[in-house]
Amino acid sequence: MIFEGFKIMILGMGTVFIMLITLITTTMIASRIIAAYEGAPTDQAGGHPGTHESGNKPLAAIIAAAVAKFRNKGA
């Protein structure tokens, strides 16, 4: 009886593992197809994709001014 339980457990875990591998593979393939179709996203300043350091200087100045004003308000 315990052996049958182990067989069912291995079958269930194997099924879940195979489905997860299939999901990961399908997602990676879809991501590559979409990236090839639309082109890789790049920053306007020529940086690496996903970096927004040079493109947000005005935003950084606004945030710095807001933090300074907040700190001076409590004093």
N, C-alpha and C positions, 0 to 999 in steps of 0.2 A: 504494500500500500504506500509506503514511503517512497519507494522507487517510482511509482506512477506519479506521485506528487512532484518529484524532481524532474521527471520527463515533461510534465505540463509546465513547470516553472521555466525550464530551459527553452521549451518551444515558445512560450510567451515572451521571454527576454530576447530571444533570437529574432522574433517578429518585430518587436519594438526597435531593436538595434538596426535591422535591415530598413525599416521605414525611416528612421532618423538619418541613416546614411543616404537614402534616396532623396529625402527632403533637402539635406545639405548640398548634395550634388546638383539637384535641380535648381536650387537657389543660386549656386555659383555659376551655372551655365546661363541662367536667365540674366544674371548681373553682367556677365561678359557680353552677352548679345545686346543688352540695352546700352552698355557703355560703348560698344562699337557702333551702334546705330546713332546715338546722340552725341558721341564724342566725349572725351574726358573733361570734367569740369576743371577749370583753372581760375586762379585769382586774376583780377584785372591788372595787378601790378606785376604779374609774371611769376608769382610764387608757386609753391607746390599746392596741389589740390587739397582743400580742407584747411589751409592756413589763411587767416584773415587779419594778420598783424598789420600790414601796411595799408590795407583798404579801410581801416576803421579809425584813423587818426582823429577825425572830428568827433566821433562817438566817444573815444577815449578822453578827449578834452571835456566833453559834456559831463561824463561820469566823474572825472576828477573835480570839476567845479561843483557838482552836486555833493560829493563827499566832503569837500572843503567847507561848503556852506552848512552842511549838517553838523560837522564837528565844531564850527564856530558858534552855531546856534545854542549848543549845550553849555558853552563857557560863559 
